[in-house]
């Protein structure tokens, strides 16, 4: 898997690959000798391989409105390399290369514009949603979208939910894991979750760098450690604030194979029996059951060990293909999933069928 940049435009880091891409001199000479030995043999005819018909659905794929990127540049907000290189056509090219029919596009970690007023936040939020909707309209069948939300502004978020689901007919709503010092599941966000529950909405949650601890270890970009932990934090917050039990009709999707959730699920379940007094109300059928109800996408997490852990807490029916493009190539994620050791029928379910079942609008 390629090394990805931090998923915020303000932070740049230089990635160092763990494995050297250079071929040793011995292997080079051995390969050269083999080539020379076969040089006299007639070259076999090369049969053109038929192109794969796109069928995959990528449920984790980012976009950046050009107007917003220009604003970042004008305000000297640093933009990471993958974001600079992004374009709608680049997304389509990468999708074609990976056999992806449809990508559900979302903003990665918010507007990343400091000191925005309420009115400015609402304006930029609407601009992002209208841009994504136009991309979906201009390239029918190639894009779906999660509505981008202006949390922690609850009133504006309620209005944007109505606009996205009723007017734009989005496949779902997108959140970050946290907003300032509040995580999704915080009681102050209850009106938003109640509305999404009423609508039986799909809600996709993308990690971000938490306000408390984005650079606890200065040498590490937040995307290496804090993003996976923020996914764990938001899942546990939803569980132990009672939001998962209270809002049963929200269909939650979490990024990166649940990130740290599969690894810590057993520990949390064991300790909660002694430390959480009202556990029977928060998880009436047990913590493992609550985690098994959630959906998880496979971006940058389809390695065999990750998948083995994830499948201990969730069935195949709850997993969907994701890429995290442009931070990770769609083709790399496809390769990882195909190499995960899963059965072909399970790979097909993850690559397409589960997303169609959850979001039937994609069939149109």
C-alpha positions in Angstrom: 0.0 0.0 0.0 1.3 3.4 -0.8 2.2 5.8 1.9 -0.5 8.5 2.2 -0.2 12.1 3.2 -2.1 13.5 6.1 -5.8 14.1 5.2 -5.8 17.8 6.0 -4.7 20.5 3.7 -2.9 22.4 6.4 -0.4 19.6 7.1 2.3 18.3 4.8 4.7 15.5 5.6 7.2 13.6 3.5 6.4 9.8 3.4 9.2 7.3 3.6 8.4 3.9 2.1 9.2 1.1 4.4 10.4 -1.1 1.6 13.0 0.0 -0.8 11.9 0.1 -4.4 15.4 -0.6 -5.7 16.4 -3.9 -7.1 19.6 -5.4 -5.7 22.6 -5.7 -8.0 22.5 -9.5 -7.7 18.9 -9.8 -8.7 19.5 -7.3 -11.5 22.3 -9.4 -12.9 20.3 -12.6 -12.5 17.4 -11.1 -14.3 19.7 -9.7 -17.1 21.2 -13.1 -17.6 17.8 -14.6 -18.0 16.8 -12.0 -20.5 19.9 -12.6 -22.6 19.4 -16.4 -22.4 15.9 -16.0 -23.9 16.8 -13.3 -26.4 17.2 -15.8 -29.2 13.8 -17.4 -28.7 10.9 -16.1 -30.8 8.7 -13.8 -28.8 5.2 -15.3 -28.2 2.2 -13.4 -29.5 0.8 -11.1 -26.8 -2.9 -11.5 -26.5 -4.8 -8.3 -25.6 -6.7 -8.8 -22.3 -10.3 -7.6 -22.4 -10.9 -4.6 -20.2 -12.7 -5.3 -17.0 -16.2 -3.8 -17.0 -16.5 -1.4 -14.1 -18.7 -2.8 -11.3 -17.2 -1.9 -8.0 -18.7 0.8 -5.7 -16.2 2.9 -3.8 -18.0 4.3 -0.7 -15.0 6.4 0.5 -13.7 8.7 -2.2 -13.0 12.4 -1.7 -13.5 15.6 -3.7 -12.4 19.2 -3.5 -14.3 22.0 -5.2 -11.8 24.1 -7.2 -13.2 27.3 -5.7 -12.4 26.0 -2.2 -8.9 25.0 -3.3 -8.3 28.4 -4.8 -9.4 30.0 -1.6 -6.9 27.8 0.3 -4.1 28.9 -2.1 -5.1 32.6 -1.8 -5.0 32.4 2.0 -1.7 30.5 2.0 -3.3 27.4 3.6 -0.9 24.6 2.8 -2.4 21.8 0.7 -1.0 18.3 0.7 0.3 16.8 -2.5 -2.6 14.4 -3.2 -5.1 17.2 -2.8 -3.1 19.5 -5.2 -3.1 16.8 -7.8 -6.8 16.0 -7.5 -9.3 16.7 -10.2 -12.7 15.2 -11.1 -11.1 13.7 -14.3 -8.3 12.2 -12.2 -10.9 10.5 -10.0 -12.7 9.1 -13.1 -9.4 7.9 -14.5 -8.4 6.1 -11.3 -11.9 4.6 -11.1 -11.6 3.3 -14.6 -8.2 1.8 -13.9 -9.6 0.0 -10.8 -12.9 -1.2 -12.3 -15.0 1.1 -10.2 -18.4 2.0 -11.6 -19.5 4.5 -8.9 -17.8 6.4 -6.2 -19.6 8.1 -3.4 -17.8 11.3 -2.9 -17.3 13.2 0.3 -15.3 16.0 1.9 -12.4 14.6 3.8 -11.9 16.6 7.0 -14.0 19.8 6.6 -13.4 23.2 5.2 -10.2 23.8 7.1 -10.6 27.5 7.0 -9.8 29.2 10.3 -12.1 31.7 12.0 -15.0 31.3 9.7 -18.3 33.1 10.7 -21.5 31.1 10.9 -22.8 32.7 7.6 -19.5 31.9 5.8 -19.5 28.3 7.1 -23.1 27.9 5.7 -22.1 29.4 2.4 -19.1 27.2 1.9 -21.0 24.1 3.0 -23.7 24.7 0.4 -21.0 25.4 -2.3 -19.4 22.0 -1.6 -22.7 20.2 -1.7 -23.8 21.9 -5.0 -20.4 21.1 -6.5 -20.7 17.4 -5.7 -24.3 17.3 -6.9 -23.3 18.8 -10.3 -20.5 16.2 -10.6 -23.1 13.5 -10.0 -25.4 15.0 -12.6 -22.7 15.6 -15.2 -21.4 12.0 -14.9 -24.5 10.0 -14.3 -23.9 6.6 -12.7 -20.3 7.5 -11.8 -20.8 9.4 -8.6 -23.0 9.3 -5.6 -22.5 11.7 -2.6 -22.7 12.1 1.1 -24.1 15.5 2.1 -21.4 17.7 3.7 -22.6 19.1 7.1 -21.8 22.4 9.0 -21.6 20.9 12.4 -21.3 21.9 15.2 -24.0 24.4 14.0 -27.0 22.3 14.8 -29.6 24.5 13.2 -27.6 24.9 10.0 -27.0 21.1 9.9 -30.7 20.4 10.2 -31.4 22.7 7.3 -28.6 21.1 5.2 -29.9 17.6 5.9 -33.2 18.6 4.5 -31.6 20.2 1.4 -29.3 17.2 0.8 -31.9 14.5 1.3 -34.9 16.2 -0.1 -33.6 18.4 -2.9 -30.3 16.8 -3.9 -31.4 13.2 -3.1 -28.0 12.3 -1.7 -27.1 8.7 -0.8 -26.4 9.7 2.8 -25.0 12.3 5.1 -21.3 12.8 6.0 -19.8 13.7 9.3 -16.3 14.0 10.8 -15.6 12.0 13.9 -15.2 15.2 16.0 -15.9 18.9 15.9 -13.8 20.9 18.3 -14.1 19.2 21.7 -17.4 17.4 20.8 -17.7 13.9 19.2 -20.7 12.7 17.2 -22.9 11.3 19.8 -22.5 14.3 22.1 -25.9 15.2 23.6 -25.8 18.6 22.0 -26.1 16.9 18.6 -29.2 14.9 19.6 -31.6 17.0 17.4 -29.4 16.1 14.4 -29.3 12.4 15.2 -33.1 12.3 15.9 -33.8 13.8 12.5 -31.4 11.3 10.8 -33.0 8.5 12.7 -36.5 9.6 11.6 -35.3 9.5 8.0 -33.6 6.2 8.4 -30.5 7.9 6.9 -27.2 6.5 5.9 -24.5 8.3 7.8 -20.8 8.0 6.8 -18.2 9.1 9.5 -14.7 10.1 8.4 -11.9 10.6 11.0 -10.1 13.8 11.6 -7.4 15.1 13.8 -8.9 15.7 17.2 -8.5 19.1 18.8 -7.0 17.6 22.0 -4.1 15.7 20.6 -3.3 16.1 16.9 0.4 16.3 17.5 1.1 14.3 20.7 4.1 12.8 18.9 5.5 15.6 16.7 7.4 13.1 14.4 4.1 11.4 13.4 1.5 12.9 11.1 -2.0 12.7 12.6 -3.2 10.4 9.9 -0.8 7.7 11.1 -2.1 7.4 14.7 -4.8 9.9 15.6 -7.2 9.3 12.7 -7.6 5.6 13.5 -8.0 6.4 17.2 -10.6 9.1 16.5 -12.7 6.5 14.7 -12.5 4.3 17.8 -13.4 7.3 20.0 -16.5 8.2 18.0 -17.7 4.6 17.9 -17.2 4.2 21.7 -18.8 7.6 22.3 -21.9 6.7 20.3 -22.1 3.4 22.2 -21.6 4.7 25.7 -23.7 7.9 25.4 -26.5 5.6 24.3 -26.8 7.0 20.8 -26.5 3.6 19.1 -29.3 2.3 21.3 -31.5 5.3 21.0 -31.2 6.0 17.3 -31.7 2.5 16.0 -32.6 3.4 12.4 -29.5 5.4 11.5 -27.3 3.2 9.2 -23.7 4.1 10.3 -20.6 3.6 8.1 -17.2 3.9 9.6 -13.9 4.3 7.8 -10.7 2.2 7.4 -12.2 -1.1 8.5 -13.3 0.4 11.8 -9.7 1.4 12.4 -8.9 0.6 16.1 -12.3 -0.7 16.9 -11.8 -4.4 16.0 -8.6 -4.6 18.0 -10.1 -3.0 21.1 -13.6 -4.4 21.0 -12.9 -7.4 23.2 -11.1 -5.3 25.8 -13.9 -2.8 25.9 -16.6 -5.5 26.2 -14.7 -7.2 29.1 -14.1 -4.0 31.1 -17.5 -2.5 30.5 -19.2 -5.3 32.5 -17.5 -3.9 35.6 -17.2 -0.2 34.9 -20.5 0.8 33.1 -23.5 0.6 35.4 -26.2 1.0 32.9 -24.7 -1.3 30.3 -27.9 -3.2 29.9 -29.6 -0.1 28.6 -26.7 1.1 26.4 -26.2 -2.3 24.8 -29.3 -4.5 25.6 -28.0 -7.3 23.4 -24.3 -6.9 24.3 -21.5 -4.8 22.9 -20.5 -7.4 20.3 -24.0 -7.2 18.8 -24.0 -3.4 18.7 -20.6 -3.4 16.8 -21.9 -6.1 14.4 -24.8 -3.8 13.4 -22.5 -1.1 12.1 -21.1 -0.9 8.5 -17.4 -0.6 7.8 -15.5 0.2 4.6 -12.1 -1.2 3.6 -10.0 1.8 2.6 -6.4 1.2 3.5 -7.5 -1.7 5.7 -8.0 -4.7 3.4 -4.9 -6.5 4.5 -5.5 -10.1 5.6 -4.8 -9.4 9.4 -7.1 -6.3 9.4 -9.8 -8.2 7.6 -9.5 -11.2 10.0 -10.0 -8.9 13.0 -12.8 -7.0 11.4 -14.7 -10.2 10.5 -14.6 -11.2 14.2 -16.9 -8.3 15.0 -18.9 -7.9 11.8 -20.3 -10.2 9.1 -19.4 -9.9 5.5 -22.8 -8.2 4.9 -21.6 -5.1 6.8 -18.4 -4.5 4.8 -18.0 -2.3 1.8 -15.2 -1.4 -0.6 -13.5 2.0 0.0 -10.4 3.7 -1.3 -9.7 7.0 0.5 -8.7 8.5 -2.9 -6.7 10.7 -3.5 -4.7 9.8 -0.4 -4.5 6.1 -1.4 -4.9 4.8 -4.9 -8.1 3.0 -5.8 -6.0 0.4 -7.7 -4.0 -0.3 -4.5 -7.2 -0.9 -2.5 -8.5 -3.2 -5.2 -5.3 -5.2 -5.1 -5.4 -5.4 -1.3 -8.9 -6.7 -1.3 -8.2 -9.3 -4.0 -5.2 -10.5 -2.0 -7.0 -10.7 1.3 -7.7 -14.4 1.1 -11.5 -14.0 1.1 -13.8 -16.1 -1.0 -14.8 -14.7 -4.4 -18.5 -14.4 -3.3 -17.4 -12.4 -0.2 -15.2 -10.1 -2.3 -18.1 -9.5 -4.7 -20.4 -8.7 -1.7 -17.8 -6.2 -0.4 -17.0 -4.7 -3.8 -20.6 -4.0 -4.9 -23.6 -6.0 -3.5 -23.6 -4.7 0.1 -23.4 -1.0 -1.0 -26.4 -1.6 -3.4 -28.4 -3.2 -0.6 -27.7 -0.3 1.7 -28.1 2.5 -0.9 -30.5 1.3 -3.6 -30.4 4.7 -5.3 -27.1 3.6 -6.8 -28.9 1.1 -9.0 -30.5 4.0 -10.9 
